[in-house]
Amino acid sequence: MFRRFPHIAVASLAALTIGLSACSGSTPTGQQTASQGSNTSEATQSSASPAQTKKADPDLASKLLTGEVAGVTLKKLDELPDLDSALKGADAQIEPAGCLNTGITQLEAGATAVTQTGVVSLLLSSDSAAPGKYKEYAQKCSSASGTVAGSPVKQNIEQQQAPAVEGVNDLVAATVSSESTINGKAVNTKAYLLIGSVNGNTVVAQSMTLKGGEPSSETVTELFKAQVEKIKG
């Protein structure tokens, strides 16, 4: 299934949109500016002091983890997905309005690993504000539905207790479930993701299943921590 629809894996690297860019028939790669955020009074999960203002690492892409990590084999992506508008150009009608825009931009590098049950993914962004923007997105779009290319889609996001990771600001943990139809076949996915900032950069790690079952939060946490340590040097 992953060989037939590699763009599913790419577009759902962080389960950040409805996760069905396969319906558009293309893999978006362009980057856009961050979407406008909404006000929120809920405190963001953090395992460090309040977010520090630092410039992103100009050599961030060179610090991407690849190869054997956390029990999976990561391969660098040649093209990066547009996580702030993954269904750009597709006939997508999703409610609530704005739930196709995650606010995660400025991607510098990414890697994926195909497993027996799904895909494990890692992304690096130079936007340290991305975790807060994604949290606002997750709150606003905790339950979203509509159609993509005429096919019905549903997505549910549940924020989870984030693990403690030293040196990481604004750490957000979430599970994302989606239901869709691709080429007449039902596709149900479930993902666990972590997103947080370190040294002015943002790390996104995710495990997604396409064959039922629970994604591995342990793998995601181990992968996230390993990437954070490499960025910290």
N, C-alpha and C positions, 0 to 999 in steps of 0.2 A: 504493500500500500504506500509506503514512504517513497519507493522508487517511482511509482506512478504519479504521486502528487508531492514532489519535493518542495513545491511552493507552499504547501500547508506548513511544513516544518519551519520554513524561513519566516513566513508571515506570522507565525504564532510563537516566536522565540520567547516572548514573555507573556503569552496569553493576554496581550494588552488590548486587543480589539476583539471583535466577535470571533476572530480566529478562523475566518472562512474566506480568505482572499483567494483561495482556489476557485471560488465561484466567479472571480473576475477574469480568470484565464491568463493572469500575468503575475509576476513577482515585482512589486514596487521596490525601487531602490533609491529614489530621490529623498532628500532630507528637507524639512521645512522648519520654520521658526516655531518656537514653543507656542502652543495654544494658550489662550487666556485662562487663568485659573479662577476658581470660585472660592469665596470666603468659607472658612471652616473654623469652628471653635474647638474641635477635638484635638487633643495633643497628639503629636506624631511619635510613634515608638522610636526610642533612641537608646543606644547602648553607650553613648558618649556624651560629652558636654554639649550645650547648644551649638548648632551648626557654625562652623568656623568659615571665614571668608578666605579662600585660597584660590590661586589660579590653577587651572587644569594642567596636567602634565603634558608638555608638548610631544613627549615620546610615549604617550599612553598606549598606542597600538602595539608597540614593541613589547609591552608587558602582558599581552594577552596569553593566557594559559592554553596550550595545545598538547596533544599527545595523551598519555595515560594519566588521568586525574580522577580521584574519587571513584575508581572502579569503572570508568568509561573512557573511550578514546575520542578526544576532541579534535575536530578538523576545522581549520580556519575557513571562514566564509569568504568567498571571492566577492560577493555582492551583499550589501547590508540592506535590511528591510527598512521601510519607512514606518516606524512604529507609531508615529503621530497621525498617519493617514494611510493605513495599510490597504484600505479599500478604495483609494483614490482612482477615479475613472470607472468604477463598477457601479451598477445600478443598485445602490444600497439605500434602503429606507429603514432606519433604526430609531427607536424611541427608548429612553428620552433623547432629545436632541443633543448633539455634541458628544455622543458616546462612541464616535469613531475616532476621536482625537484624544490621545492619552497624555499629551504634553511631554512625551519623552522624545527628545531630539538630540542632535549633535553626536550621533553614534560614530565612534572611531574604529571599532573592531568587534568581531564576533566569531564564535565557534559553536559547532553543534556535534552531537554524537547520537547516532541511531542505536536504540536498544531493542530488545525483544518486544517490548510493550509500547514504545513510543520514542520520544526525542528528548535529549537533555541539551540545554542551551546556555550560552554565556554571552553577555554583551557588555561593552564598555562605552560609556558616554562621557563627554567632557563637560556636561551640564550638571553641576552639583545640586541644582534645585530640582532635578528630575524626580527624586523620591517623594517630595512634597506634592508635586504636580500629579504623580500617579495616585497618591493617597486620595487627593480630591476627586480624581476620576473614579476611583474604586467606590468612593462614598456616593457619588452622584449616579453611577451606573452599576450599582449593586445588582440590579435586575434590569436587563435590557432585552428587547426583542424586536423583530421586524422581518424584512426579507432582503436577500442579496441575490441579484439576478433572478428574482421571482421565487426563490426557494426560502422557506421559513427558517429563521435562526433564533436561538435563545442563548443568553449568557447570564450567569450568576457569579458574583464575586463576593467572597466572604473573607474579611480581614482576620488574621490569626495572630496569636501571641508570637512576637518575633524572638528568635534566640539571641543570646548575648554574644556580640562580636566586638572585641576590643578595637577602639579607634574608628568605629563606623558611626556616622551621624544619620539621623532620620531613617532608621531601618524599618522597612515595611514588609510584612509577610502576608500572603494572601493565597487562597485557593480559588481557581477559576474553572467553572464548569460550562460547557457549551453543547448545544444540540443543533445539528444541521443536516441537510441533505445534499449530497454531492453525486451527480450522475445517477440520481434515483435511489441512492443508498444512504441509509441513516449513518451519520458519523457523530459519535458522542465522545467528547474529550474532557479530560480533567487535568488541571495543572496546579502545581505548587510553585510559588516564586518568592524570591527575596530580592529587594531592591534597596540599596543604601549608598551613601556617599562616603568617600574616604580621600583625604588629601586633595579636595577640589574636583574629584572625579566621581562617577557613579558606576556601580557594578550591578548588573541584573543577572541572576541565575535562576534557571527554571527546569523542572522535570514535568513532561506532559505525556499522558497515556492516550492512545487512540484505540485501544482494544479493551477498555473497561479496566477496573481495578484502580487502586490508589497510586498517585505519583509518589515518588520517594523524597520525602522531606529531608531525610538523612543525607542523601546524595547531594541535594541542593545546598544544604548547610555546609557540608564538607567542601563542595566546589566553591561556594561563595567565600568561605574563610580562606581557602588556598589562594584565590584571586586577590583578596584583600591584602594578604601577606606579601604577595609579589609586588603589588602596587606600593605598599609601604616600604619595600626594600629591606 
